[in-house]
Amino acid sequence: MKHFVLMKFKKDYFCDSIKREIERAYEQIHKELPEDIISYAVRESCLESQHGMDLMIELTLAGESSLGRYLTH
């Protein structure tokens, strides 16, 4: 099962340190829910658009019950 988290930040707020902090957070969540989170990726937008998102987290989950555990973690 795929789950996507899209993030939009205030202008000039998003930077490499924010991305690294989010990557560390998802690394920790992955360690805490290894049976539920099969894989994850933190991706930065490659487009300069005021309407687009700045960051996307793509999760591959083991199933529907894994989504519930991830969301309440």
Summary of the structure (lengths in Angstrom):
residues: 73
radius of gyration: 13.2
end to end distance: 17.5
largest distance: 37.2
contacts: 168
relative contact order: 0.30
helix: 36%
strand: 29%
